[in-house]
Protein backbone atom coordinates (compact mmCIF):
# COMPACT_ATOMS: atom_id res chain seq x y z
CA UNK A 1 0.00 0.00 0.00
CA UNK A 2 1.37 3.44 -0.98
CA UNK A 3 2.16 5.99 1.73
CA UNK A 4 -0.16 8.35 -0.12
CA UNK A 5 -3.15 6.00 -0.32
CA UNK A 6 -5.58 7.00 2.45
CA UNK A 7 -8.52 5.03 3.82
CA UNK A 8 -11.55 7.36 4.01
CA UNK A 9 -14.29 4.88 4.97
CA UNK A 10 -14.93 6.78 8.22
CA UNK A 11 -15.48 10.02 6.31
CA UNK A 12 -17.77 8.45 3.70
CA UNK A 13 -20.16 7.14 6.35
CA UNK A 14 -20.44 10.49 8.18
CA UNK A 15 -21.42 13.43 5.93
CA UNK A 16 -19.72 16.69 6.96
CA UNK A 17 -16.96 14.93 8.89
CA UNK A 18 -13.33 16.08 8.72
CA UNK A 19 -9.94 14.55 9.40
CA UNK A 20 -6.44 16.00 9.28
CA UNK A 21 -3.81 14.00 7.39
CA UNK A 22 -0.05 14.52 7.45
CA UNK A 23 2.27 12.43 5.31
CA UNK A 24 5.88 12.48 4.17
CA UNK A 25 6.55 10.33 1.12
CA UNK A 26 8.91 9.92 -1.79
CA UNK A 27 7.19 10.37 -5.15
CA UNK A 28 8.94 9.29 -8.32
CA UNK A 29 8.71 11.38 -11.46
CA UNK A 30 8.92 14.81 -9.86
CA UNK A 31 11.27 16.35 -12.38
CA UNK A 32 11.01 18.93 -15.11
CA UNK A 33 13.63 19.87 -17.68
CA UNK A 34 15.60 22.17 -15.38
CA UNK A 35 14.49 21.30 -11.83
CA UNK A 36 13.80 18.12 -9.89
CA UNK A 37 12.56 17.01 -6.47
CA UNK A 38 14.75 14.26 -5.06
CA UNK A 39 13.63 14.41 -1.44
CA UNK A 40 10.40 13.32 0.24
CA UNK A 41 7.37 15.55 -0.18
CA UNK A 42 5.40 16.65 2.90
CA UNK A 43 1.60 16.93 2.90
CA UNK A 44 -0.54 18.61 5.54
CA UNK A 45 -4.16 18.21 4.49
CA UNK A 46 -7.65 18.37 5.89
CA UNK A 47 -9.97 15.76 4.35
CA UNK A 48 -13.64 16.69 4.41
CA UNK A 49 -16.72 14.72 3.39
CA UNK A 50 -18.93 16.69 0.99
CA UNK A 51 -21.99 15.61 -0.98
CA UNK A 52 -19.92 14.77 -4.10
CA UNK A 53 -17.12 12.90 -2.34
CA UNK A 54 -14.02 13.94 -0.39
CA UNK A 55 -12.28 17.31 -0.57
CA UNK A 56 -8.55 17.46 0.23
CA UNK A 57 -7.41 20.96 1.25
CA UNK A 58 -4.04 21.98 2.59
CA UNK A 59 -0.37 22.34 1.78
CA UNK A 60 2.16 20.33 -0.22
CA UNK A 61 5.82 21.11 0.54
CA UNK A 62 8.79 20.07 -1.56
CA UNK A 63 12.44 21.00 -1.99
CA UNK A 64 13.74 21.21 -5.56
CA UNK A 65 17.22 21.47 -7.02
CA UNK A 66 18.56 22.39 -10.44
CA UNK A 67 21.00 24.75 -12.03
CA UNK A 68 20.79 28.37 -13.06
CA UNK A 69 19.92 28.81 -16.71
CA UNK A 70 22.32 31.76 -16.93
CA UNK A 71 25.45 30.92 -14.95
CA UNK A 72 24.92 27.13 -14.43
CA UNK A 73 25.45 27.38 -10.66
CA UNK A 74 23.56 24.79 -8.58
CA UNK A 75 20.27 26.08 -7.18
CA UNK A 76 17.91 24.81 -4.50
CA UNK A 77 14.62 26.23 -3.32
CA UNK A 78 11.54 25.26 -1.32
CA UNK A 79 8.01 25.03 -2.70
CA UNK A 80 4.89 25.47 -0.61
CA UNK A 81 1.75 24.82 -2.63
CA UNK A 82 -1.82 25.33 -1.48
CA UNK A 83 -4.14 22.63 -2.83
CA UNK A 84 -7.88 22.04 -2.76
CA UNK A 85 -9.12 19.10 -4.81
CA UNK A 86 -12.22 16.92 -5.01
CA UNK A 87 -12.14 13.10 -5.03
CA UNK A 88 -15.36 11.56 -6.33
CA UNK A 89 -16.61 8.15 -7.51
CA UNK A 90 -17.02 9.32 -11.13
CA UNK A 91 -14.19 11.81 -11.68
CA UNK A 92 -14.17 14.35 -14.48
CA UNK A 93 -10.86 13.98 -16.29
CA UNK A 94 -8.63 16.96 -15.58
CA UNK A 95 -11.00 18.42 -12.96
CA UNK A 96 -11.39 15.89 -10.16
CA UNK A 97 -9.60 12.80 -8.83
CA UNK A 98 -11.00 9.27 -8.43
CA UNK A 99 -12.42 7.95 -5.18
CA UNK A 100 -11.26 4.33 -5.24
CA UNK A 101 -13.88 2.49 -3.19
CA UNK A 102 -13.07 3.61 0.35
CA UNK A 103 -9.67 5.08 -0.49
CA UNK A 104 -8.11 8.10 -2.12
CA UNK A 105 -4.63 8.18 -3.62
CA UNK A 106 -2.85 11.49 -3.12
CA UNK A 107 0.07 10.64 -5.43
CA UNK A 108 -1.48 12.14 -8.58
CA UNK A 109 -2.43 15.27 -6.64
CA UNK A 110 1.22 15.64 -5.55
CA UNK A 111 2.51 15.04 -9.09
CA UNK A 112 0.11 17.57 -10.62
CA UNK A 113 0.65 20.32 -8.07
CA UNK A 114 4.45 20.04 -7.77
CA UNK A 115 5.18 19.65 -11.49
CA UNK A 116 3.11 22.76 -12.25
CA UNK A 117 5.09 24.78 -9.71
CA UNK A 118 8.60 23.64 -10.65
CA UNK A 119 10.43 26.42 -12.52
CA UNK A 120 10.85 25.93 -16.25
CA UNK A 121 14.06 27.96 -16.43
CA UNK A 122 15.35 28.74 -12.94
CA UNK A 123 17.84 31.54 -12.43
CA UNK A 124 19.74 32.77 -9.41
CA UNK A 125 17.53 35.87 -9.21
CA UNK A 126 14.25 33.91 -9.45
CA UNK A 127 15.12 31.86 -6.35
CA UNK A 128 16.10 34.81 -4.19
CA UNK A 129 19.84 34.13 -4.48
CA UNK A 130 22.29 36.78 -5.61
CA UNK A 131 21.82 37.68 -9.28
CA UNK A 132 24.20 36.08 -11.74
CA UNK A 133 27.45 37.86 -12.53
CA UNK A 134 27.51 39.60 -15.90
CA UNK A 135 28.82 37.49 -18.73
CA UNK A 136 32.22 38.63 -20.02
CA UNK A 137 32.92 38.19 -23.72
CA UNK A 138 36.54 37.42 -24.49
CA UNK A 139 37.72 38.53 -27.92
CA UNK A 140 40.92 37.50 -29.72
CA UNK A 141 43.96 39.05 -28.04
CA UNK A 142 41.58 40.65 -25.51
CA UNK A 143 40.72 43.36 -28.05
CA UNK A 144 37.78 45.62 -27.18
CA UNK A 145 34.55 44.59 -28.85
CA UNK A 146 34.59 47.66 -31.15
CA UNK A 147 37.97 46.60 -32.54
CA UNK A 148 37.02 42.95 -32.99
CA UNK A 149 37.38 41.75 -36.58
CA UNK A 150 34.10 41.62 -38.49
CA UNK A 151 32.85 38.21 -39.59
CA UNK A 152 33.07 38.03 -43.41
CA UNK A 153 29.78 36.12 -43.55
CA UNK A 154 27.93 39.25 -42.32
CA UNK A 155 29.77 41.74 -44.56
CA UNK A 156 26.96 41.85 -47.14
CA UNK A 157 24.58 43.16 -44.46
CA UNK A 158 26.73 46.22 -43.86
CA UNK A 159 26.18 47.19 -47.52
CA UNK A 160 22.39 47.42 -47.09
CA UNK A 161 20.91 50.88 -46.94
CA UNK A 162 17.95 51.05 -44.61
C-alpha positions as CSV (number, residue, x, y, z in Angstrom):
1,X,0.0,0.0,0.0
2,X,1.4,3.4,-1.0
3,X,2.2,6.0,1.7
4,X,-0.2,8.3,-0.1
5,X,-3.2,6.0,-0.3
6,X,-5.6,7.0,2.5
7,X,-8.5,5.0,3.8
8,X,-11.5,7.4,4.0
9,X,-14.3,4.9,5.0
10,X,-14.9,6.8,8.2
11,X,-15.5,10.0,6.3
12,X,-17.8,8.5,3.7
13,X,-20.2,7.1,6.4
14,X,-20.4,10.5,8.2
15,X,-21.4,13.4,5.9
16,X,-19.7,16.7,7.0
17,X,-17.0,14.9,8.9
18,X,-13.3,16.1,8.7
19,X,-9.9,14.5,9.4
20,X,-6.4,16.0,9.3
21,X,-3.8,14.0,7.4
22,X,0.0,14.5,7.4
23,X,2.3,12.4,5.3
24,X,5.9,12.5,4.2
25,X,6.5,10.3,1.1
26,X,8.9,9.9,-1.8
27,X,7.2,10.4,-5.1
28,X,8.9,9.3,-8.3
29,X,8.7,11.4,-11.5
30,X,8.9,14.8,-9.9
31,X,11.3,16.3,-12.4
32,X,11.0,18.9,-15.1
33,X,13.6,19.9,-17.7
34,X,15.6,22.2,-15.4
35,X,14.5,21.3,-11.8
36,X,13.8,18.1,-9.9
37,X,12.6,17.0,-6.5
38,X,14.8,14.3,-5.1
39,X,13.6,14.4,-1.4
40,X,10.4,13.3,0.2
41,X,7.4,15.5,-0.2
42,X,5.4,16.6,2.9
43,X,1.6,16.9,2.9
44,X,-0.5,18.6,5.5
45,X,-4.2,18.2,4.5
46,X,-7.7,18.4,5.9
47,X,-10.0,15.8,4.4
48,X,-13.6,16.7,4.4
49,X,-16.7,14.7,3.4
50,X,-18.9,16.7,1.0
51,X,-22.0,15.6,-1.0
52,X,-19.9,14.8,-4.1
53,X,-17.1,12.9,-2.3
54,X,-14.0,13.9,-0.4
55,X,-12.3,17.3,-0.6
56,X,-8.6,17.5,0.2
57,X,-7.4,21.0,1.3
58,X,-4.0,22.0,2.6
59,X,-0.4,22.3,1.8
60,X,2.2,20.3,-0.2
61,X,5.8,21.1,0.5
62,X,8.8,20.1,-1.6
63,X,12.4,21.0,-2.0
64,X,13.7,21.2,-5.6
65,X,17.2,21.5,-7.0
66,X,18.6,22.4,-10.4
67,X,21.0,24.8,-12.0
68,X,20.8,28.4,-13.1
69,X,19.9,28.8,-16.7
70,X,22.3,31.8,-16.9
71,X,25.5,30.9,-14.9
72,X,24.9,27.1,-14.4
73,X,25.4,27.4,-10.7
74,X,23.6,24.8,-8.6
75,X,20.3,26.1,-7.2
76,X,17.9,24.8,-4.5
77,X,14.6,26.2,-3.3
78,X,11.5,25.3,-1.3
79,X,8.0,25.0,-2.7
80,X,4.9,25.5,-0.6
81,X,1.7,24.8,-2.6
82,X,-1.8,25.3,-1.5
83,X,-4.1,22.6,-2.8
84,X,-7.9,22.0,-2.8
85,X,-9.1,19.1,-4.8
86,X,-12.2,16.9,-5.0
87,X,-12.1,13.1,-5.0
88,X,-15.4,11.6,-6.3
89,X,-16.6,8.1,-7.5
90,X,-17.0,9.3,-11.1
91,X,-14.2,11.8,-11.7
92,X,-14.2,14.4,-14.5
93,X,-10.9,14.0,-16.3
94,X,-8.6,17.0,-15.6
95,X,-11.0,18.4,-13.0
96,X,-11.4,15.9,-10.2
97,X,-9.6,12.8,-8.8
98,X,-11.0,9.3,-8.4
99,X,-12.4,8.0,-5.2
100,X,-11.3,4.3,-5.2
101,X,-13.9,2.5,-3.2
102,X,-13.1,3.6,0.4
103,X,-9.7,5.1,-0.5
104,X,-8.1,8.1,-2.1
105,X,-4.6,8.2,-3.6
106,X,-2.8,11.5,-3.1
107,X,0.1,10.6,-5.4
108,X,-1.5,12.1,-8.6
109,X,-2.4,15.3,-6.6
110,X,1.2,15.6,-5.6
111,X,2.5,15.0,-9.1
112,X,0.1,17.6,-10.6
113,X,0.7,20.3,-8.1
114,X,4.4,20.0,-7.8
115,X,5.2,19.6,-11.5
116,X,3.1,22.8,-12.2
117,X,5.1,24.8,-9.7
118,X,8.6,23.6,-10.7
119,X,10.4,26.4,-12.5
120,X,10.8,25.9,-16.2
121,X,14.1,28.0,-16.4
122,X,15.4,28.7,-12.9
123,X,17.8,31.5,-12.4
124,X,19.7,32.8,-9.4
125,X,17.5,35.9,-9.2
126,X,14.3,33.9,-9.4
127,X,15.1,31.9,-6.4
128,X,16.1,34.8,-4.2
129,X,19.8,34.1,-4.5
130,X,22.3,36.8,-5.6
131,X,21.8,37.7,-9.3
132,X,24.2,36.1,-11.7
133,X,27.5,37.9,-12.5
134,X,27.5,39.6,-15.9
135,X,28.8,37.5,-18.7
136,X,32.2,38.6,-20.0
137,X,32.9,38.2,-23.7
138,X,36.5,37.4,-24.5
139,X,37.7,38.5,-27.9
140,X,40.9,37.5,-29.7
141,X,44.0,39.1,-28.0
142,X,41.6,40.7,-25.5
143,X,40.7,43.4,-28.0
144,X,37.8,45.6,-27.2
145,X,34.5,44.6,-28.8
146,X,34.6,47.7,-31.1
147,X,38.0,46.6,-32.5
148,X,37.0,42.9,-33.0
149,X,37.4,41.7,-36.6
150,X,34.1,41.6,-38.5
151,X,32.9,38.2,-39.6
152,X,33.1,38.0,-43.4
153,X,29.8,36.1,-43.6
154,X,27.9,39.2,-42.3
155,X,29.8,41.7,-44.6
156,X,27.0,41.8,-47.1
157,X,24.6,43.2,-44.5
158,X,26.7,46.2,-43.9
159,X,26.2,47.2,-47.5
160,X,22.4,47.4,-47.1
161,X,20.9,50.9,-46.9
162,X,17.9,51.1,-44.6
